[in-house]
Each structure stands twice: as C-alpha cells, then as structure tokens.
C-alpha cells in the first residue's frame, strides 16, 4: 500500500501512521491526546485517521489501559423527570472523553440496586454516577466496591464522598429577589410535603430570603402540602382567605404553581397584574402549559450531570473530589411575574 492509497480493509493504527508518515508510537500519542507533539504533526495524524475512517479497537485499548471506557449511571427516577437531564449532561462530558454510559434504573429498590452494582462491577466499569429523583441525602453505595463514584442531585451522607447538587439557596434568592424587585411585598410560599428535603429546605431558604428583604411570609407561615396541581389550587384558596392582600405566590415546584394560576384565574385574580406567581424546577411541560406561562427557577440539572461526570473522570484518573459541590441555578422569566399593577 502506498502512502496515498487507502487500505482495502478496516484501517489500523499502522495504516494511519503510514499515511501520516510518522512512527506508530507518534500516531498513538496524537490520537490519544498524549505526549508533546508539534501541532502540525498531531494534525497530520488526525487528518490521516479521518481520511481512513479509522476507528480505534476498544478491546485493544482496554487491554492496554486496564480500563473498559464505560461508566454506570444508577438512578431511582423511573420516569426520568430528573435523571434524564443529569444523564444528558453526563453524556456530554463523557462523550468528549469517549466513555459510554450504562443506565441502571433501581426504581428505588435496594435489592435491585445491589444487583446492578454487582452487574456493573462484573462489567468492569471505570466509575459510577448515582442520581436520584429527590434532593434528600442518601446513604453511600454498600458492598466491597472500590469503583470511583460520584453522587448527583441527591448527595451522599458521607462527607468523604463526591456529590454534585443544585444550589437551592441561590435559586430561592433569585426568585424572592425578583418578586420583591417587581413591587411585591406580601409573598406567600406554598410547597410540597414537609418531610421532603426539597420542600423543607426551600421553605427555610424562602423565610431567610424574605427576612433579608425585611418581609414575613404572607399569611405568616409556609404552606406544606403535595407536589401536585390539585394542592396548588387548594393552597391558593387558603392563602387568599388568610391574606386577601397577598400579591405574590412563590411555589415549591411547577406543578403547584400551575394549580395556583388556575385557581387565581377562577377567583378573578389577574396573573401577574394582581398576583405574581413563580415556580421551581423549570419543568417545561408544566411551565409552558400554564396560563400564563410560569416564571420559574431552573435547577440546571444538565450542568449537574456534566460536573458530576467531569469529577468522576478526575477520580478515575486518581484525582478524587470530596464533599458537596453546588451548581448555580438560573431564573427563567415568563409572563406570570410581571410588575405589580400593570395592564
């Protein structure tokens, strides 16, 4: 084969080296991003690989490196509402490093979790990401595992573990500040079950953010209930009865907020002219279908997954992270929270 003629078979690393006019070791370093090579040499190898449609032999790479280039993602979120954005972010980061992700849904069952742990260990995965459907801290994985592990969304209870979460303090501050800056001073907070960390933590953070603005929650208390539109409709009625002058409702999730907007409309209250409404999570199915569309806090789950994957790759390379890393949220402004009193 001449240096200018593509091989008639599946291209090998030797073929790439021959076409690029470099040593086999130089071609390997260029394709794996290792070694100190001149930019023009590295580019020549990459161009040759592209021309030959060279695909690295994964089995050979595994034998040489001792790695399988696979990562397990264990989730308890069977419907994917929270785990899919985390997975997408993780794949974005891992794809750049040419790692494949094996998704394992435990459905919240400890026995299934142990089964998947054994399966992933038998497959020789290089690392594991654990993602939940709630932000409640969870016990670390159990068993004789020495596989690098990072927890996403729901942190590990072991401070020595690496965990990546959404920064709820940041998200709550964004929402409360926005409502206050838009002229609202009687802000109620309605949220989910008090025993859920997402509800209790956001409630405490809301009280703190209101206090910083010199405010108390409208009605004098937080209203805990369910993560549902039905509870949002019921909660709106309770708030209006207890505090008819309430001018904003900050809700613990978007389902509650959508129920709130329905109830306010039925009660003859205009959103946002009379009462502003803000939700949490930026679940677009809910936020965009609401009338009017919801202002809401985006918990940035794709970024949570991306950071978790990057931290996992560090751990695989012998640079483990420890403790909890919080990813900032962002406020998505829509029609439900315009300035008070405008027409």
Secondary structure, DSSP 8 states (H G I E B T S, - for coil): --TTS--SSS--HHHHHHHHTS-HHHHHHHHHT-S---HHHHHHHHHHHHHTT----HHHHHHHHS---EEEEEES-TT-TTHHHHHHHHHHHHHHTT-EEEEEE-TT-HHHHHHHHHHHHHHT-SEEEEE-SS-S-B----SS--SEEEEESS-BS-TTSEEEEE-HHHHHHHHHHHHHHTT---EEEEES-TTSHHHHHHHHHHHHHHHHTT---GGGS-EE--SSHHHHHHHHHHHHHH-TT--EEEESSHHHHHHHHHHHHHTT--TTTT-EEEEES--HHHHTTSSS--EEEE--HHHHHHHHHHHHHHHHTT----EEEEE--EEE--GGG--TT--
